[in-house]
């Protein structure tokens, strides 16, 4: 009995340590990551030294001053003295409107970019989600769709123990296929967010493009795929097909749109890198329909397009395991004439 109790205590202690790490350490372990890529297509128009980009995403500020001020300080230290051409934020600035003041404080803490700051909005910038009700809400959606359990109930008594276990297994598979959703409970002041950030020099690219000063390169932004009115074809109007093109999208599922192949580089967020990354399984939840778990964060290629998915600075629920927050300095260089060394 003593040995059994000692083992139980050890497990409980390990669990408490892991919980403390996930809640109190990793969410504040903001890292500065570096990445350099070359165009995979020979498109003239980039400076010989390339474009240096500071990429941020998914701050999810909600007015939790102690946590958010700690992150702002980490970002200030990681970017102090840095020189870059573009500041890019790929959405989910807010968790709710209470976080606006800290969003502005974050922008104020970062050195000014040479060519400007640009952004797109994320789904949380539009809608307030109640994450405490996420499991119950996901269950309601799962049951309302019916088809997930039709094959179980058709085999016999749907109230039998076997049927109930089968139903729960189907629900678990449903959640693992990225169907875990917070319950919409209100809206954020998206217009107020835009106005406040534009006052700090951040330009929102809502289904539109801008040619970068002194280059023949374009930035294109698309509205959020879930809560916005995305129109990538409209955004690409006026962009030369042979021009170096960077596409900003909150949701990386934009890669499934045929027009996205015109981009040389896609910058996205939304996934938080899964927030919880487990051995063998990888990210528990990627929030996407088009990506594999291995594509939930970091760099990968889609055809002749570089894709970078940011893990974000904030969280939908305030824990992280194996997916620390970060800022990324990314340099996009012109293609080599022979096409080699296009990757990082």
C-alpha positions in Angstrom: 0.0 0.0 0.0 2.8 2.4 0.9 4.5 1.8 -2.5 1.2 2.3 -4.3 0.6 5.6 -2.4 4.2 6.7 -3.2 3.6 6.0 -6.9 0.3 7.8 -6.9 2.0 10.8 -5.2 4.8 10.8 -7.8 2.3 10.8 -10.6 0.3 13.6 -9.0 3.5 15.6 -8.5 4.6 15.1 -12.1 1.1 16.2 -13.2 1.3 19.3 -11.1 4.7 20.2 -12.4 3.6 19.8 -16.0 0.5 21.9 -15.4 2.6 24.6 -13.8 5.0 24.5 -16.8 2.1 24.7 -19.3 0.3 27.5 -17.5 3.1 29.6 -16.0 6.3 29.0 -18.0 5.9 28.1 -21.7 3.3 30.7 -22.6 5.9 33.4 -21.6 8.9 31.7 -23.2 8.8 34.0 -26.3 11.5 33.0 -28.7 13.0 34.9 -31.7 13.3 32.6 -34.7 15.2 33.2 -38.0 14.4 32.0 -41.4 15.8 32.8 -44.9 14.2 31.6 -48.1 14.7 32.3 -51.8 12.1 32.7 -54.5 11.5 29.4 -56.2 10.6 31.2 -59.4 12.8 33.7 -61.1 10.7 36.8 -60.6 12.6 40.1 -60.8 11.8 43.0 -58.5 13.2 42.1 -55.1 16.2 44.0 -53.8 19.5 42.0 -54.0 19.6 41.9 -50.2 16.0 40.7 -50.1 13.1 41.8 -47.9 13.5 41.3 -44.1 10.1 40.7 -42.4 9.2 40.6 -38.7 6.2 38.3 -38.5 3.8 38.3 -35.6 0.4 36.6 -35.1 -2.3 35.5 -32.7 -1.6 37.8 -29.8 -5.1 37.1 -28.4 -5.0 39.9 -25.9 -7.9 40.1 -23.6 -6.8 42.7 -21.0 -5.0 40.2 -18.7 -2.4 42.8 -17.9 0.1 40.8 -15.9 0.4 38.0 -18.5 0.2 40.3 -21.5 2.6 42.9 -20.2 5.1 40.1 -19.6 4.7 39.0 -23.2 5.1 42.6 -24.5 8.3 42.9 -22.5 9.6 39.7 -24.0 8.8 40.9 -27.6 10.4 44.3 -26.8 13.6 42.5 -25.8 13.5 40.1 -28.8 13.2 43.0 -31.3 15.2 45.8 -29.6 17.6 47.3 -32.1 16.4 45.1 -35.0 16.2 46.5 -38.5 13.6 45.2 -40.9 11.6 46.2 -43.9 8.1 45.0 -43.0 6.1 44.3 -39.8 3.4 41.8 -40.6 0.7 40.6 -38.2 -1.6 37.8 -39.5 -4.5 38.4 -37.2 -6.2 37.5 -34.0 -4.9 40.6 -32.3 -7.7 40.3 -29.8 -9.5 37.7 -27.8 -12.0 40.4 -26.9 -12.2 44.2 -27.0 -10.6 44.5 -23.5 -7.3 43.6 -25.1 -7.0 46.6 -27.4 -4.9 48.8 -25.1 -2.3 46.0 -24.8 -2.3 45.4 -28.6 -1.4 49.1 -29.1 1.3 48.8 -26.4 2.8 45.8 -28.2 3.0 47.7 -31.5 4.5 50.7 -29.7 7.2 48.4 -28.2 8.6 47.3 -31.6 11.0 49.3 -33.8 9.5 51.0 -36.8 9.8 49.0 -40.1 11.5 50.7 -43.1 8.6 50.0 -45.6 5.6 49.8 -43.3 3.4 47.6 -41.1 0.6 45.5 -42.6 -2.0 43.2 -41.2 -5.1 41.0 -41.8 -7.8 40.2 -39.3 -8.4 36.8 -37.7 -11.7 35.2 -36.7 -11.3 36.3 -33.1 -10.9 39.9 -34.1 -14.5 39.6 -35.4 -16.2 37.2 -32.9 -16.0 36.5 -29.2 -15.8 32.8 -28.4 -16.7 31.2 -25.1 -13.9 28.6 -24.7 -15.3 27.3 -21.4 -18.2 25.9 -23.3 -16.2 24.6 -26.2 -16.6 20.9 -25.4 -20.4 21.2 -24.9 -20.7 23.3 -28.0 -18.7 20.9 -30.1 -20.8 18.0 -28.8 -24.0 19.9 -29.9 -22.6 20.5 -33.3 -21.4 16.9 -33.6 -24.9 15.6 -32.7 -26.7 18.1 -34.9 -24.8 16.7 -37.9 -26.2 13.3 -37.3 -24.2 11.4 -39.9 -21.2 10.9 -37.5 -23.2 8.3 -35.6 -25.7 7.0 -38.1 -23.7 3.8 -38.7 -23.7 3.1 -34.9 -27.4 3.7 -34.3 -28.3 1.6 -37.3 -26.7 -1.5 -35.9 -29.1 -1.9 -33.0 -30.2 -0.2 -29.8 -28.6 3.2 -29.8 -28.9 3.3 -26.0 -26.9 0.2 -25.5 -23.5 0.4 -23.8 -21.7 -0.6 -27.0 -23.5 2.1 -28.9 -22.7 4.8 -26.4 -19.0 3.8 -26.4 -19.0 3.9 -30.2 -20.6 7.3 -30.2 -18.0 8.6 -27.8 -15.2 7.2 -30.0 -16.7 8.9 -33.0 -16.8 12.1 -31.1 -13.2 11.8 -30.1 -12.3 11.2 -33.8 -14.4 14.3 -34.7 -12.4 16.4 -32.2 -9.1 15.1 -33.4 -10.1 16.0 -36.9 -10.0 19.7 -35.8 -13.6 20.2 -35.0 -13.2 21.6 -31.5 -14.9 25.0 -31.4 -15.6 27.6 -28.8 -19.2 28.8 -28.7 -19.8 32.2 -30.4 -21.0 34.6 -27.7 -20.7 38.1 -29.1 -18.8 40.3 -31.5 -15.7 42.5 -31.2 -15.4 46.1 -32.4 -13.5 45.2 -35.6 -13.9 48.8 -37.0 -12.5 50.2 -33.7 -9.5 47.8 -33.9 -8.7 48.8 -37.5 -9.0 52.5 -36.6 -6.7 52.2 -33.6 -4.0 50.3 -35.4 -4.2 52.5 -38.5 -3.5 55.3 -36.1 -0.3 53.5 -35.2 0.7 53.1 -38.9 -0.6 49.5 -39.4 -2.4 49.1 -42.7 -5.0 46.4 -43.1 -5.0 44.6 -46.5 -8.6 43.4 -46.8 -8.8 41.6 -50.1 -6.4 44.1 -51.6 -2.7 44.4 -52.6 0.0 47.0 -52.3 3.2 47.4 -54.2 6.1 47.8 -51.9 8.0 51.1 -52.3 11.3 50.8 -54.2 10.5 47.2 -55.4 8.3 45.4 -57.9 7.1 43.1 -55.1 3.5 43.0 -53.8 1.8 42.3 -50.5 -1.7 40.8 -50.8 -4.1 40.3 -47.9 -7.2 38.2 -47.7 -10.0 38.6 -45.2 -10.5 35.8 -42.6 -11.7 32.6 -44.2 -14.1 31.9 -41.3 -15.6 35.3 -40.2 -14.6 37.7 -43.0 -15.6 37.9 -46.7 -12.5 36.5 -48.4 -11.9 37.4 -52.0 -8.4 36.4 -53.1 -9.2 36.9 -56.8 -10.2 40.5 -56.0 -7.1 41.0 -53.9 -4.9 39.9 -56.7 -6.4 42.3 -59.2 -3.6 44.5 -60.6 -0.8 42.2 -59.4 1.4 41.2 -62.3 1.6 37.4 -62.5 5.4 37.5 -62.7 5.8 39.9 -59.8 7.2 38.6 -56.4 4.1 38.2 -54.2 3.7 37.7 -50.5 0.2 36.6 -49.4 -1.1 37.4 -45.9 -3.9 35.2 -44.5 -4.9 34.5 -41.0 -6.0 30.9 -41.8 -3.4 28.8 -43.6 -6.2 26.8 -45.3 -5.8 29.5 -48.0 -3.3 27.2 -49.6 -6.3 25.2 -51.0 -7.5 28.1 -53.1 -6.1 27.8 -56.6 -5.2 31.5 -56.8 -2.9 31.1 -53.8 -0.4 29.4 -56.1 0.5 32.9 -57.5 2.1 33.8 -54.2 5.8 33.1 -53.7 5.4 33.3 -49.9 2.3 32.8 -47.7 2.4 34.0 -44.1 -0.3 32.7 -41.8 -1.2 31.9 -38.2 -4.4 30.6 -36.6 -3.1 27.2 -35.5 -1.0 28.3 -32.5 1.2 25.3 -33.5 -1.5 23.2 -31.8 -0.7 24.8 -28.4 -0.4 21.2 -27.0 2.0 19.0 -28.9 2.2 15.4 -27.8 4.8 12.7 -28.7 3.8 10.6 -31.7 0.5 12.4 -32.2 2.0 15.9 -32.6 -0.3 18.9 -32.4 -3.5 17.9 -30.6 -5.6 20.4 -32.6 -4.6 22.5 -35.6 -7.9 24.4 -36.2 -7.5 23.7 -39.9 -9.2 21.5 -42.5 -6.5 21.4 -45.2 -3.2 21.0 -43.2 -1.6 17.8 -41.9 -0.4 17.9 -38.3 3.2 18.3 -39.5 2.1 21.5 -41.3 0.6 23.1 -38.2 3.5 25.4 -37.6 6.8 26.6 -39.1 8.1 26.4 -42.7 7.0 24.1 -45.5 6.4 24.2 -49.3 3.2 24.0 -51.3 4.2 23.6 -55.0 6.4 26.6 -55.8 5.2 28.6 -52.8 6.9 28.9 -49.5 4.5 28.7 -46.5 5.2 29.9 -43.0 2.6 29.2 -40.2 3.2 31.2 -37.1 2.6 29.6 -33.6 1.4 32.9 -32.3 2.1 34.9 -29.1 -1.1 34.3 -27.3 -3.5 31.4 -26.6 -7.2 30.7 -26.8 -6.8 28.9 -23.5 -3.8 30.0 -21.4 -1.6 26.9 -21.7 1.1 25.7 -24.1 3.1 22.4 -24.2 5.7 21.9 -26.9 4.6 25.0 -28.9 6.3 28.0 -27.4 5.3 31.5 -28.5 7.6 33.4 -30.8 8.5 36.2 -33.1 10.0 35.4 -36.5 12.5 37.3 -38.6 12.1 36.1 -42.1 14.2 37.2 -45.1 12.9 36.6 -48.6 15.7 36.7 -51.2 15.6 36.7 -55.0 15.9 33.4 -56.8 19.3 32.2 -57.9 19.6 31.9 -61.7 20.0 28.1 -61.5 17.1 27.8 -59.0 19.1 26.0 -56.3 18.9 26.9 -52.6 15.3 28.0 -52.8 14.5 26.7 -49.3 15.6 27.8 -45.8 
